[in-house]
Every structure is written in structure tokens, then in C-alpha cells.
């Protein structure tokens, strides 16, 4: 897929979780790996996934993305704080 190729070319990634009710959130920075080994694909495969990947676990468009965070930033009450993840 386009996104998997993007991460293969440049593994830098960021994810953000937001609690809109309390106007707070956390951003995690790190890297994304594209895993294509059958063992990882079978690990998260669920019944019904053939709706998106008709050939099942062996579908060439099916892969697993593994995100590893190295640092983050927490936002709350109009303040933010950076933190490292060991």
C-alpha cells in the first residue's frame, strides 16, 4: 500500500491520542516498521478481515505496522510537557 511504502522509505512516525472532553492529549513520536512475516500477520488476523484482504493472510496488500515510541508530549490545561520513553 501507499502508506506501507512511505514507512519503508522513511520510518519516522507520530501518533496522537485526544480526549476532547477534557481538552488534553498525548503525542507519541517514534518509528514505524512494516512487518510482512506470516507469523506477525497471523498474530493479529481476525475473522472477517477477508472483507479487506480477500486472499487472507497471504494477501500481498496485507501487512502489519509496528509503532515504537521513543518520546512524547502531553497536553493538558493549555500546558505541555515533553517526556522520553525508555
N, CA, C and O atoms as CSV, one atom per row, in Angstrom:
chain,resi,resn,atom,element,x,y,z
A,1,UNK,N,N,0.837,-1.190,0.000
A,1,UNK,CA,C,0.000,0.000,0.000
A,1,UNK,C,C,0.878,1.247,0.000
A,1,UNK,O,O,2.078,1.183,0.264
A,2,UNK,N,N,0.272,2.347,-0.292
A,2,UNK,CA,C,0.998,3.617,-0.321
A,2,UNK,C,C,1.614,3.931,1.040
A,2,UNK,O,O,2.769,4.352,1.114
A,3,UNK,N,N,0.861,3.731,2.106
A,3,UNK,CA,C,1.349,4.065,3.451
A,3,UNK,C,C,2.492,3.131,3.863
A,3,UNK,O,O,3.469,3.586,4.459
A,4,UNK,N,N,2.389,1.862,3.564
A,4,UNK,CA,C,3.468,0.932,3.907
A,4,UNK,C,C,4.753,1.313,3.184
A,4,UNK,O,O,5.832,1.286,3.778
A,5,UNK,N,N,4.647,1.665,1.916
A,5,UNK,CA,C,5.836,2.102,1.165
A,5,UNK,C,C,6.424,3.373,1.765
A,5,UNK,O,O,7.644,3.528,1.827
A,6,UNK,N,N,5.569,4.270,2.201
A,6,UNK,CA,C,6.044,5.508,2.827
A,6,UNK,C,C,6.877,5.191,4.062
A,6,UNK,O,O,7.949,5.767,4.248
A,7,UNK,N,N,6.400,4.285,4.906
A,7,UNK,CA,C,7.147,3.928,6.123
A,7,UNK,C,C,8.406,3.130,5.806
A,7,UNK,O,O,9.382,3.212,6.552
A,8,UNK,N,N,8.410,2.370,4.734
A,8,UNK,CA,C,9.617,1.659,4.341
A,8,UNK,C,C,10.691,2.648,3.886
A,8,UNK,O,O,11.878,2.437,4.134
A,9,UNK,N,N,10.277,3.718,3.226
A,9,UNK,CA,C,11.222,4.739,2.774
A,9,UNK,C,C,11.675,5.655,3.907
A,9,UNK,O,O,12.824,6.095,3.933
A,10,UNK,N,N,10.779,5.939,4.836
A,10,UNK,CA,C,11.077,6.838,5.951
A,10,UNK,C,C,10.282,6.371,7.166
A,10,UNK,O,O,9.082,6.632,7.241
A,11,UNK,N,N,10.915,5.690,8.116
A,11,UNK,CA,C,10.185,5.087,9.228
A,11,UNK,C,C,9.729,6.056,10.327
A,11,UNK,O,O,9.084,5.631,11.285
A,12,UNK,N,N,10.048,7.335,10.207
A,12,UNK,CA,C,9.614,8.286,11.236
A,12,UNK,C,C,8.091,8.333,11.269
A,12,UNK,O,O,7.432,8.383,10.231
A,13,UNK,N,N,7.539,8.316,12.504
A,13,UNK,CA,C,6.087,8.304,12.642
A,13,UNK,C,C,5.664,8.997,13.926
A,13,UNK,O,O,6.462,9.188,14.843
A,14,UNK,N,N,4.417,9.360,13.969
A,14,UNK,CA,C,3.848,10.049,15.116
A,14,UNK,C,C,2.391,9.614,15.239
A,14,UNK,O,O,1.700,9.467,14.231
A,15,UNK,N,N,1.921,9.408,16.466
A,15,UNK,CA,C,0.505,9.141,16.694
A,15,UNK,C,C,0.014,10.080,17.789
A,15,UNK,O,O,0.789,10.506,18.645
A,16,UNK,N,N,-1.254,10.394,17.758
A,16,UNK,CA,C,-1.821,11.346,18.705
A,16,UNK,C,C,-3.125,10.796,19.257
A,16,UNK,O,O,-3.980,10.320,18.510
A,17,UNK,N,N,-3.264,10.867,20.574
A,17,UNK,CA,C,-4.498,10.468,21.246
A,17,UNK,C,C,-5.085,11.713,21.879
A,17,UNK,O,O,-4.377,12.470,22.545
A,18,UNK,N,N,-6.362,11.927,21.677
A,18,UNK,CA,C,-7.000,13.156,22.147
A,18,UNK,C,C,-8.220,12.835,23.006
A,18,UNK,O,O,-9.027,11.970,22.664
A,19,UNK,N,N,-8.339,13.539,24.118
A,19,UNK,CA,C,-9.529,13.485,24.964
A,19,UNK,C,C,-10.213,14.840,24.806
A,19,UNK,O,O,-9.920,15.779,25.546
A,20,UNK,N,N,-11.118,14.937,23.846
A,20,UNK,CA,C,-11.751,16.219,23.529
A,20,UNK,C,C,-12.604,16.743,24.674
A,20,UNK,O,O,-12.776,17.952,24.830
A,21,UNK,N,N,-13.130,15.838,25.461
A,21,UNK,CA,C,-13.990,16.259,26.573
A,21,UNK,C,C,-13.239,17.120,27.575
A,21,UNK,O,O,-13.778,18.100,28.089
A,22,UNK,N,N,-11.980,16.749,27.855
A,22,UNK,CA,C,-11.183,17.474,28.847
A,22,UNK,C,C,-10.062,18.294,28.215
A,22,UNK,O,O,-9.201,18.815,28.924
A,23,UNK,N,N,-10.064,18.412,26.885
A,23,UNK,CA,C,-9.079,19.182,26.140
A,23,UNK,C,C,-7.650,18.821,26.564
A,23,UNK,O,O,-6.870,19.671,26.993
A,24,UNK,N,N,-7.341,17.534,26.427
A,24,UNK,CA,C,-5.991,17.050,26.716
A,24,UNK,C,C,-5.646,15.967,25.714
A,24,UNK,O,O,-6.520,15.382,25.075
A,25,UNK,N,N,-4.355,15.714,25.592
A,25,UNK,CA,C,-3.930,14.699,24.640
A,25,UNK,C,C,-2.470,14.361,24.813
A,25,UNK,O,O,-1.740,15.013,25.560
A,26,UNK,N,N,-2.064,13.329,24.106
A,26,UNK,CA,C,-0.673,12.911,24.140
A,26,UNK,C,C,-0.238,12.570,22.713
A,26,UNK,O,O,-0.949,11.894,21.969
A,27,UNK,N,N,0.939,13.054,22.362
A,27,UNK,CA,C,1.535,12.763,21.067
A,27,UNK,C,C,2.756,11.873,21.322
A,27,UNK,O,O,3.589,12.181,22.174
A,28,UNK,N,N,2.851,10.793,20.594
A,28,UNK,CA,C,3.993,9.891,20.699
A,28,UNK,C,C,4.778,9.944,19.399
A,28,UNK,O,O,4.205,9.843,18.314
A,29,UNK,N,N,6.092,10.102,19.512
A,29,UNK,CA,C,6.996,10.137,18.366
A,29,UNK,C,C,7.850,8.889,18.367
A,29,UNK,O,O,8.245,8.407,19.428
A,30,UNK,N,N,8.138,8.364,17.201
A,30,UNK,CA,C,8.974,7.168,17.126
A,30,UNK,C,C,9.140,6.697,15.702
A,30,UNK,O,O,9.275,7.493,14.772
A,31,UNK,N,N,9.129,5.384,15.550
A,31,UNK,CA,C,9.325,4.809,14.218
A,31,UNK,C,C,8.308,3.708,13.956
A,31,UNK,O,O,7.793,3.069,14.874
A,32,UNK,N,N,8.038,3.509,12.663
A,32,UNK,CA,C,7.071,2.510,12.232
A,32,UNK,C,C,7.806,1.453,11.409
A,32,UNK,O,O,8.561,1.774,10.492
A,33,UNK,N,N,7.573,0.202,11.751
A,33,UNK,CA,C,8.131,-0.914,10.987
A,33,UNK,C,C,7.017,-1.559,10.173
A,33,UNK,O,O,5.882,-1.662,10.639
A,34,UNK,N,N,7.334,-1.984,8.986
A,34,UNK,CA,C,6.394,-2.722,8.143
A,34,UNK,C,C,6.784,-4.190,8.250
A,34,UNK,O,O,7.839,-4.596,7.764
A,35,UNK,N,N,5.926,-4.982,8.888
A,35,UNK,CA,C,6.201,-6.407,9.094
A,35,UNK,C,C,5.393,-7.217,8.084
A,35,UNK,O,O,4.173,-7.081,7.994
A,36,UNK,N,N,6.086,-8.054,7.335
A,36,UNK,CA,C,5.419,-8.863,6.321
A,36,UNK,C,C,5.567,-10.364,6.574
A,36,UNK,O,O,5.109,-11.178,5.772
A,37,UNK,N,N,6.206,-10.732,7.692
A,37,UNK,CA,C,6.357,-12.143,8.028
A,37,UNK,C,C,4.998,-12.732,8.420
A,37,UNK,O,O,4.217,-12.106,9.136
A,38,UNK,N,N,4.744,-13.919,7.945
A,38,UNK,CA,C,3.459,-14.584,8.194
A,38,UNK,C,C,3.127,-14.675,9.683
A,38,UNK,O,O,1.964,-14.533,10.059
A,39,UNK,N,N,4.114,-14.908,10.528
A,39,UNK,CA,C,3.848,-15.067,11.963
A,39,UNK,C,C,3.187,-13.810,12.549
A,39,UNK,O,O,2.277,-13.925,13.370
A,40,UNK,N,N,3.631,-12.619,12.141
A,40,UNK,CA,C,3.031,-11.377,12.640
A,40,UNK,C,C,1.641,-11.167,12.050
A,40,UNK,O,O,0.725,-10.713,12.735
A,41,UNK,N,N,1.498,-11.503,10.777
A,41,UNK,CA,C,0.218,-11.333,10.115
A,41,UNK,C,C,-0.845,-12.246,10.728
A,41,UNK,O,O,-1.993,-11.840,10.904
A,42,UNK,N,N,-0.456,-13.475,11.048
A,42,UNK,CA,C,-1.405,-14.412,11.666
A,42,UNK,C,C,-1.746,-13.982,13.087
A,42,UNK,O,O,-2.852,-14.235,13.564
A,43,UNK,N,N,-0.810,-13.339,13.761
A,43,UNK,CA,C,-0.992,-12.928,15.149
A,43,UNK,C,C,-2.188,-11.980,15.314
A,43,UNK,O,O,-2.900,-12.052,16.316
A,44,UNK,N,N,-2.409,-11.097,14.339
A,44,UNK,CA,C,-3.485,-10.126,14.503
A,44,UNK,C,C,-4.666,-10.353,13.563
A,44,UNK,O,O,-5.638,-9.598,13.598
A,45,UNK,N,N,-4.591,-11.384,12.724
A,45,UNK,CA,C,-5.669,-11.669,11.784
A,45,UNK,C,C,-6.953,-12.013,12.545
A,45,UNK,O,O,-6.923,-12.772,13.513
A,46,UNK,N,N,-8.071,-11.451,12.101
A,46,UNK,CA,C,-9.364,-11.722,12.723
A,46,UNK,C,C,-10.364,-12.174,11.657
A,46,UNK,O,O,-10.256,-11.830,10.479
A,47,UNK,N,N,-11.328,-12.949,12.114
A,47,UNK,CA,C,-12.395,-13.386,11.226
A,47,UNK,C,C,-13.060,-12.137,10.643
A,47,UNK,O,O,-13.322,-11.176,11.366
A,48,UNK,N,N,-13.320,-12.154,9.388
A,48,UNK,CA,C,-13.936,-11.007,8.731
A,48,UNK,C,C,-12.937,-10.108,8.022
A,48,UNK,O,O,-13.333,-9.248,7.235
A,49,UNK,N,N,-11.645,-10.292,8.290
A,49,UNK,CA,C,-10.628,-9.465,7.631
A,49,UNK,C,C,-10.564,-9.725,6.131
A,49,UNK,O,O,-10.002,-8.927,5.381
A,50,UNK,N,N,-11.138,-10.838,5.699
A,50,UNK,CA,C,-11.150,-11.120,4.255
A,50,UNK,C,C,-12.004,-10.098,3.496
A,50,UNK,O,O,-11.923,-10.007,2.271
A,51,UNK,N,N,-12.814,-9.338,4.219
A,51,UNK,CA,C,-13.577,-8.267,3.586
A,51,UNK,C,C,-12.619,-7.242,2.964
A,51,UNK,O,O,-12.906,-6.655,1.921
A,52,UNK,N,N,-11.492,-7.047,3.621
A,52,UNK,CA,C,-10.498,-6.083,3.153
A,52,UNK,C,C,-9.338,-6.744,2.409
A,52,UNK,O,O,-8.733,-6.147,1.519
A,53,UNK,N,N,-9.042,-7.985,2.788
A,53,UNK,CA,C,-7.931,-8.730,2.185
A,53,UNK,C,C,-8.457,-10.090,1.736
A,53,UNK,O,O,-8.338,-11.069,2.471
A,54,UNK,N,N,-9.038,-10.162,0.537
A,54,UNK,CA,C,-9.717,-11.367,0.071
A,54,UNK,C,C,-8.853,-12.621,0.042
A,54,UNK,O,O,-9.375,-13.729,0.165
A,55,UNK,N,N,-7.531,-12.466,-0.119
A,55,UNK,CA,C,-6.658,-13.637,-0.182
A,55,UNK,C,C,-6.197,-14.093,1.202
A,55,UNK,O,O,-5.354,-14.983,1.317
A,56,UNK,N,N,-6.739,-13.495,2.231
A,56,UNK,CA,C,-6.393,-13.904,3.590
A,56,UNK,C,C,-5.020,-13.413,4.007
A,56,UNK,O,O,-4.529,-12.397,3.514
A,57,UNK,N,N,-4.410,-14.148,4.919
A,57,UNK,CA,C,-3.110,-13.776,5.483
A,57,UNK,C,C,-2.037,-13.642,4.404
A,57,UNK,O,O,-1.073,-12.896,4.576
A,58,UNK,N,N,-2.197,-14.350,3.310
A,58,UNK,CA,C,-1.195,-14.302,2.238
A,58,UNK,C,C,-1.456,-13.187,1.228
A,58,UNK,O,O,-0.713,-13.058,0.255
A,59,UNK,N,N,-2.485,-12.389,1.435
A,59,UNK,CA,C,-2.792,-11.292,0.509
A,59,UNK,C,C,-1.589,-10.354,0.427
A,59,UNK,O,O,-1.091,-9.915,1.464
A,60,UNK,N,N,-1.115,-10.037,-0.762
A,60,UNK,CA,C,0.085,-9.199,-0.895
A,60,UNK,C,C,-0.101,-7.774,-0.363
A,60,UNK,O,O,0.884,-7.092,-0.076
A,61,UNK,N,N,-1.342,-7.319,-0.230
A,61,UNK,CA,C,-1.582,-5.980,0.312
A,61,UNK,C,C,-1.670,-5.964,1.835
A,61,UNK,O,O,-1.748,-4.891,2.433
A,62,UNK,N,N,-1.660,-7.119,2.466
A,62,UNK,CA,C,-1.801,-7.212,3.923
A,62,UNK,C,C,-0.434,-7.216,4.587
A,62,UNK,O,O,0.428,-8.026,4.247
A,63,UNK,N,N,-0.241,-6.306,5.535
A,63,UNK,CA,C,0.984,-6.275,6.325
A,63,UNK,C,C,0.634,-5.769,7.721
A,63,UNK,O,O,-0.500,-5.361,7.972
A,64,UNK,N,N,1.584,-5.795,8.604
A,64,UNK,CA,C,1.404,-5.325,9.976
A,64,UNK,C,C,2.331,-4.136,10.189
A,64,UNK,O,O,3.511,-4.188,9.841
A,65,UNK,N,N,1.794,-3.069,10.757
A,65,UNK,CA,C,2.600,-1.907,11.112
A,65,UNK,C,C,2.861,-1.947,12.609
A,65,UNK,O,O,1.933,-2.044,13.411
A,66,UNK,N,N,4.150,-1.871,12.981
A,66,UNK,CA,C,4.523,-1.867,14.408
A,66,UNK,C,C,5.159,-0.523,14.739
A,66,UNK,O,O,6.209,-0.167,14.203
A,67,UNK,N,N,4.504,0.219,15.635
A,67,UNK,CA,C,4.983,1.523,16.055
A,67,UNK,C,C,5.765,1.377,17.354
A,67,UNK,O,O,5.305,0.719,18.287
A,68,UNK,N,N,6.945,1.990,17.417
A,68,UNK,CA,C,7.760,2.003,18.631
A,68,UNK,C,C,8.005,3.458,19.009
A,68,UNK,O,O,8.663,4.196,18.276
A,69,UNK,N,N,7.474,3.864,20.153
A,69,UNK,CA,C,7.610,5.248,20.610
A,69,UNK,C,C,8.940,5.444,21.319
A,69,UNK,O,O,9.412,4.560,22.035
A,70,UNK,N,N,9.543,6.617,21.111
A,70,UNK,CA,C,10.795,6.968,21.780
A,70,UNK,C,C,10.650,8.208,22.652
A,70,UNK,O,O,11.415,8.401,23.597
A,71,UNK,N,N,9.682,9.038,22.340
A,71,UNK,CA,C,9.437,10.230,23.148
A,71,UNK,C,C,8.000,10.671,22.954
A,71,UNK,O,O,7.299,10.183,22.068
A,72,UNK,N,N,7.569,11.600,23.794
A,72,UNK,CA,C,6.199,12.059,23.689
A,72,UNK,C,C,6.028,13.465,24.229
A,72,UNK,O,O,6.956,14.087,24.747
A,73,UNK,N,N,4.804,13.936,24.086
A,73,UNK,CA,C,4.445,15.263,24.583
A,73,UNK,C,C,3.003,15.178,25.072
A,73,UNK,O,O,2.116,14.734,24.343
A,74,UNK,N,N,2.777,15.609,26.317
A,74,UNK,CA,C,1.460,15.572,26.940
A,74,UNK,C,C,0.899,16.983,27.006
A,74,UNK,O,O,1.579,17.908,27.449
A,75,UNK,N,N,-0.343,17.146,26.563
A,75,UNK,CA,C,-1.009,18.446,26.582
A,75,UNK,C,C,-2.187,18.395,27.546
A,75,UNK,O,O,-3.001,17.473,27.488
A,76,UNK,N,N,-2.281,19.390,28.436
A,76,UNK,CA,C,-3.420,19.482,29.343
A,76,UNK,C,C,-3.463,20.875,29.947
A,76,UNK,O,O,-2.426,21.458,30.262
A,77,UNK,N,N,-4.654,21.398,30.104
A,77,UNK,CA,C,-4.843,22.711,30.732
A,77,UNK,C,C,-3.972,23.789,30.082
A,77,UNK,O,O,-3.390,24.615,30.785
A,78,UNK,N,N,-3.878,23.791,28.769
A,78,UNK,CA,C,-3.121,24.781,27.997
A,78,UNK,C,C,-1.625,24.764,28.291
A,78,UNK,O,O,-0.929,25.749,28.048
A,79,UNK,N,N,-1.140,23.655,28.808
A,79,UNK,CA,C,0.289,23.451,29.054
A,79,UNK,C,C,0.715,22.156,28.379
A,79,UNK,O,O,-0.109,21.286,28.094
A,80,UNK,N,N,2.007,22.042,28.132
A,80,UNK,CA,C,2.522,20.807,27.556
A,80,UNK,C,C,3.828,20.426,28.238
A,80,UNK,O,O,4.564,21.265,28.757
A,81,UNK,N,N,4.079,19.130,28.212
A,81,UNK,CA,C,5.302,18.609,28.840
A,81,UNK,C,C,5.861,17.491,27.961
A,81,UNK,O,O,5.140,16.566,27.584
A,82,UNK,N,N,7.145,17.585,27.640
A,82,UNK,CA,C,7.822,16.537,26.871
A,82,UNK,C,C,8.299,15.445,27.813
A,82,UNK,O,O,8.579,15.699,28.984
A,83,UNK,N,N,8.390,14.231,27.294
A,83,UNK,CA,C,8.912,13.110,28.072
A,83,UNK,C,C,9.586,12.132,27.149
A,83,UNK,O,O,9.247,12.045,25.969
A,84,UNK,N,N,10.552,11.386,27.683
A,84,UNK,CA,C,11.254,10.328,26.952
A,84,UNK,C,C,10.687,8.987,27.347
A,84,UNK,O,O,10.213,8.810,28.470
A,85,UNK,N,N,10.732,8.060,26.445
A,85,UNK,CA,C,10.291,6.688,26.705
A,85,UNK,C,C,11.512,5.806,26.632
A,85,UNK,O,O,12.212,5.771,25.620
A,86,UNK,N,N,11.757,5.102,27.700
A,86,UNK,CA,C,12.954,4.251,27.769
A,86,UNK,C,C,12.597,2.844,27.369
A,86,UNK,O,O,13.460,1.967,27.358
